Amino acid sequence: MPVSEILSLQTTLNEALNAFRAELVVQNLTEPSLNTSKPRLIDHPAYVPTPVMFGARRAALACLVCDITHPLTI
């Protein structure tokens, strides 16, 4: 069975977002939002993410960069 690129990308992004959300709960952090200008701890320059948070953010950003640099054609 051939590997679907879109399914692989979706799976990776979903896993990264799930890990990110779980880590927000563990660290008692607020979810990111575009509807507020209130600063959050996660945005502070002194914030040091846990290894799980770092990995989740890195994987999610990699998915977005991959999607931008190699857009799907229909």
URKARA-V612468 format. One record per pair of residues at least 24 apart in sequence whose C-alpha atoms are under 10 Angstrom apart, sorted by the first residue. I is the first residue (numbers start at 1). J is the second residue. Records with the same first field share a line. If there is no record, write none. Layout:
# URKARA-V612468
I=J  J
This chain:
# URKARA-V612468
5=72
6=67  72
9=60  62  63  64  66  67
10=63
12=56  59  60  62  63
13=56  57  59  60  61  62  63  64
14=56  59  60
15=56  59  60
16=52  53  55  56  57  58  59  60  61  63
17=53  56  57  59  60
18=56
19=52  53  55  56  57
20=52  53  54  55  56  57  59  60
21=53  56
22=52  53
23=49  50  52  53  54  56
24=53
27=53
